[in-house]
Amino acid sequence: LMYVKQLLRLLSSLIRCLKLEQASRKGEPQAGTSSKSGASGKAQSTVMTVYDFIFSSKIDNINIYKLLKYCEKSRIGQKLHGFVQTYDQPDSLRDEILSSFPLVKNFIESLTSSDHDGRVVVTRSATFSASSLKFLLLNPSVHFTDLIQECRAIVLAGGTMQPSLEFKQQLFYPSGVKADRVVEFSCGHVIPPDNLMAVCFFAGPHGVKLDFRMESRGSHLLLNELGRVLVELSRCVPGGLVVFFPSYEYERQVYSHFESTGILESMNRNKTVFREPKVAGQVDQLLRDYSHHINMSSRGAILLAVVNGKVSEGINFTDDLGRAVVMVGLPYPNRMSAELMEKLTYLNERAPRIG
């Protein structure tokens, strides 16, 4: 019971630190700040060291190590899972609850990291649901060193691993691996070049320039032109059409515009439109429905997805599941974000040592 009370108190403290009025009263130490505007108003991000965050949140009197040990030993996550399943709730709410506790536990575990290895990013917004806590890992080698020491050989495999120099400088070299011990191998694409066509659209059917930079991508003129492009593609592309957006927020903005202007209705006349869910537990059902509409209907389907989201990595859109892929703009990071500036500062400080 003592650890349950400590866990509840810790969660309450984390919730309080996300409120804007709390931040204005605290005068907390900051490693960096940035502001960004969204649909819910202006949000402010603050980057703090782990120790500063623990003290400003007033959780320094909680033994996090013992609390994490209790969570593992008591299997409280599994018990919460079973408890939620016994109540009749909407599937979306149930999936959101079940997927939240592992994330909370991982964040609490990150608070045991050294001050040198990571930062805590606190994003506060006028709308509480838009606020967030995130641990920014600056030094991934701290978790990789034990693996290096215990294994005779390690294979890192993936489809998007270039430039490989980043892996060497941030994983291998700080862990004590010499450059001559790293062997690289890469192979060509599994699809023949004759079966691929890459096209960059500079303008849409009405000649409107497709400029998706931050300052212009909310233009109704641009969104209407994007809608015309997708309607035309949904008419001529067979099977599945996958459309990637740079963020969930922009996907929501575009979808709302399409819905209010009738563009979504035009797209649905050609293909059934699906949206990537934010809740991980809903992804499997989405993919089953998407595949079913493509395999059982001559119309096919459209999937609106997000770069670095739930379906952008590890999902194989074979054959009719992905006859065309559309990338709306490029997901460049905000160069003025406190998170990115902190990462760049860390890498610049370490650059002379890692070569």
Sequence and secondary structure as in RCSB ss.txt:
>XXXX:A:sequence
LMYVKQLLRLLSSLIRCLKLEQASRKGEPQAGTSSKSGASGKAQSTVMTVYDFIFSSKIDNINIYKLLKYCEKSR
IGQKLHGFVQTYDQPDSLRDEILSSFPLVKNFIESLTSSDHDGRVVVTRSATFSASSLKFLLLNPSVHFTDLIQE
CRAIVLAGGTMQPSLEFKQQLFYPSGVKADRVVEFSCGHVIPPDNLMAVCFFAGPHGVKLDFRMESRGSHLLLNE
LGRVLVELSRCVPGGLVVFFPSYEYERQVYSHFESTGILESMNRNKTVFREPKVAGQVDQLLRDYSHHINMSSRG
AILLAVVNGKVSEGINFTDDLGRAVVMVGLPYPNRMSAELMEKLTYLNERAPRIG
>XXXX:A:secstr
 HHHHHHHHHHHHHHHHTSHHHHHHH    SEEEEEEETTEEEEEEEEEHHHHHHHTT TTS HHHHHHHHHHHT
HHHHHHHHHHTS   HHHHHHHHHHHHHHHHHHHHTTS TTTEEEEEEEESSGGG EEEEEES THHHHHHHHHH
 S      S   STHHHIIIIIGGGT  GGG        SS GGG      SB TT  B   STTTTT HHHHHH
HHHHHHHHHHHS SEEEEEES HHHHHHHHHHHHHHTHHHHHHHHSEEEE  SSGGGHHHHHHHHHHHHHH SS 
EEEEEETTSSSSSS    GGGGSEEEE S     TT HHHHHHHHHHHHHHHHH 
